[in-house]
């Protein structure tokens, strides 16, 4: 698979949990399933799966798949598969509420730490405007 270890660990953060659906999709992705990326939301202090992105071979196609997921008011994370590496992007638009901005800021670190045991994040980004998502 594309991840270290045999299974996806549970989150070890006291602040955030992880939904069973997200846990299952991470397991599939690490097992080599054709998953190009995962959209992740925080709901009730839990990381939850939003959309699953298809595998793409051309960066322009990845951008085309990501752009519709970026809501001008709703933050999310995007965990993207870049061949054998992973990237974590935080989408926290300027129009998001202060509470959401704080929640996604603290959640990014928890998500990054949890994912670190699976494999390396080769790239991290923080986007506040759709023009930044390149």
N, C-alpha and C positions, 0 to 999 in steps of 0.2 A: 504494500500500500504506500500511500504518500505521506504517512505520518509515523512518528516514532511510537513504539508501544503497541500492544495488541488490542487495546480498547480505549475508548474515550473516557477520561476520568470524570468524576462528578466535580462540580465546582467546589472549591474549598474556601469560598468567600462567605463571610457571615452576612453580607448585605444582599447578595444576588444568588438566586437559584437558576437552574436550567430546566426547561421543559423537556418532557420525554420525547416529544416530536423533534426538537432540535438535537437532543442527544442521539437519537436514532439516525438523523440525517448526517450528523458529523461522523458517526460510525460508518455509514455508507460511503461517504466521501473519502475517509481514511482507508477504506477497504478497496479503493480503486474504482468506485462507481463513477460514471460520467457526470460529475457535478462541477460546474464552472464557478459556482459561488453560492453563497447563502446570504439572504437578507435577514438581519436579526433585530428584533425590537425588544424593548424593556416594557413589560406589563406586570404590575403588582410585584415589583422587585424581582422579577424572573426574566431571564433571557428566553425569548420565544422566536421560533422560526417564522419568518414572513414568507418571502418567495424563494424558490430554488432556481438558480440560473443555469442554463445549459452550458456545456463545454464549447468554447470557441477557439479558433486557431489564429484569428486576426484581431489585434487590439481594437480596431474600429468597431468590430462586431460586439466586443465586450462593452464598449462605451454605449452602443446602441441598446444593449440589453439592460444596462444599469440606469440610464437616464430616466426612463418612465417610473422607476422605483423611488426617485428622489422627490418627495413631497415637500413643497415650499414651507410647510408648517410642522411637519412630523419628522423628527430625527430617526435615524436607524444606523446600524452598522452593516457593512458589507465585508464578508469574509470571502476573498476571491482566490481561486486556484489559478496559478500562473505556471503551467506545466508541472514541475515537481516542487514548486514553492508556493507559499501562501502570502497573501497581502491582506491587511486589515485597514479598511477605510471607515472613518466616522463621518456620517452626514448629519451635521447639526446646523440647520439653516438659521440665518439671522432672525427670521420671523418666528422661530420657535420660542415658547415661553421660557422664562427664567428657570423654573423648576426643571423642565425637560433638559435645558442646557446643562444644569448642574448634575442631573441624574446621568446623562449620557457621558459627561466628562468623567465622573467617578466610575461609571460602568466600563468605560474603555479599558482602564487599567485592570479591572477584575477579569474582563474577557481576554485581554492580552496574556495575563498571567496563566489563566486556565488553558489557553491554547498553546502556550510555550511548552507544555509537557507533551504535546502531540507532534510538534515539529517546529521548525523555525519560521518566523514571520520575516520574510525577506524585505518587506516594504510596509510602511504604515503611512496613512494620509489622514488629514482632517479637512473636510470640505464644508464650507458654509454657503457657497453659491454654485449653481450648476456649471458655470464656466470653469470651475476649478477641477471638475471630475474628469481630468484627462489622463 
